[in-house]
Amino acid sequence: MEDKVYNPHIRPADRLANVSEYYFSRKGKEVARMNAEGMDIISLAIGSPDMPPSPQTVDTLCEQARRPDTHGYQPTAGTPELRQAMSDFYRRWYGVELDPSTEIQPLIGSKEGILHVTLAFVNPGDCVLVPNPGYPTYTSLNKILGSEILTYDLKPETGWQPDFDALEKTDLSRVKIMWTNYPNMPTGANARRETYEKLVDFARRHHIVVVNDNPYSFILNHERLSLLQVPGAKECCIEFNSMSKSHNMPGWRVGMLATNAEFVKWILKIKSNIDSGTFRPLQLAAAEAFRNSDEWHEQANVVTYARRRALAEQIMTVLGCSFDPAQVGMFLWGRIPDRYADVKELTERVLHEARVFITPGFIFGTNGKRYVRLSLCAKEEKLAEALERIRSVFG
């Protein structure tokens, strides 16, 4: 008789009932099975840059990794070289002055930052404001941690910007954090100075910490804005930034947050009890990447994605979806035709008939339920092939 796989009297924590496996993890298994069956699925779903970092970034990693003295534990606060490079990056591109020793905290990616900031500021039962549509991790992590989630609407008629009149009518008495993300994912709405100014004013008056997630300001975009450009922002706001998108380093897991020195101390108290410092050669290579030339960013972040975007727009047109051509970032967000009962009807047909994996907007919230998102993280020849496959089914 076979042993039982596990003891049925051992039960998972209650918090698991409030979350499901991440959509791309779950759906990725289905796509992997289809590929194993020889279906050759083209994925236009995940925003994982397929281009390499700059050559000097990789060279620095290799050179430093060969040294015999670079393999020990590193400070959780990050190396001075990396913090200085992050400070220089914000000065160079955003005109924001940050003290590298006190106002910057390197992160193992922004997902980690969402966890640490929430643990540092939010007690179980406190409220957080989460955009709808928005990055699913804002919701799932706060569910895991026991926060009460209040969603605020982003809608096309307001350019996917927060409705501050509606926010002022909301009971904010228990709200500790407001999550924002500009340039916006999934909608591609660009950052606006006016929105940033309103966010800082809102945060100051209501004693709320606004956390702006800002990884997309370089992608198909020359108007590079930061929430921290607004006077007084550092006293009540935190900004995340990431090397995943702008520097083609998603698997490296290097991000950062910037804010006032006191907030950094609180967050570091949490982080230092959860993880240890990143591999030193990786930190030094990331510092080198922050010095990439203007020309590198123009080619990698604008020119290449512009060519891909043109093909993605053709795909949207063939699918009958409408979209705003002013979108920025590495995705294209489009509204599905009214003839479909729901977005899943369209995306499942695209997957199983055209053998192309695209993202249904409902995973980002109820305001995304009539939208699809296409990733630009695929070579032009793959996008062109996806276009032809979709055209053969929908054309």
Order of alpha helices (4+ residues) and beta strands (2+ residues): alpha-beta-alpha-alpha-beta-alpha-beta-alpha-beta-alpha-beta-alpha-beta-beta-alpha-beta-alpha-alpha-alpha-alpha-beta-beta-alpha-beta-beta-beta-alpha
